[in-house]
Amino acid sequence: MVKEGRSYTTEDRQEAMGLYLRGHGNAEIAKKMNKRYKYSMTAATIRRWADKGGWDEYRNQVEIDLIEHTKNTVVGDMAKNMHELEEARQTFMSNLRDGRAEIRGHEFVKMTEVLGKLQDFEKDKEEMIGRINRCIQEALEDVDMNKRLRQQFLRAYIARLRGDEK
């Protein structure tokens, strides 16, 4: 069965949009759908749907949301680690007060200094992540890069932020 452009269903358009939002190019989407459904869809059809439906805006928002989510996850993980360190320090202090542990004064001072440095590091890290994300976003806006290449770059960047490097 070969469909003409006017006879595609809402489900066809939704499936194409889903692929588009995941970073697939127009030609790739048409090829996948043609193979799956025996259509004769073209990349131009996908482009028209994307333009008419504002898919680029959705995809840009998905990129921004993903970057923000990743940043929050990284910051949250660091905060959790700092919280666990503080709990360990508090437990140690409680044990010390109850006579169940011994520590020399300089060791306590050193441990408190390390916690303070970690807290300062966390603040610096949050600022650095924000600056890096702003710089990347601005650089991507300055460079004439097609959407697909931009998507690939952002996916690779986010994977590295998460520690998923290969």
Secondary structure, 3 states (H helix, E strand, C coil): CCCCHHHCCHHHHHHHHHHHHCCCCHHHHHHHHHHHHCCCCCHHHHHHHHHHHCHHHHHHHHHHHHHHHHHHHHHHHHHHHHHHHHHHHHHHHHHHHCCCCCCCHHHHHHHHHHHHHHHHHHHHHHHHHHHHHHHHHHHHHHCCCCHHHHHHHHHHHHHHHHCCCC
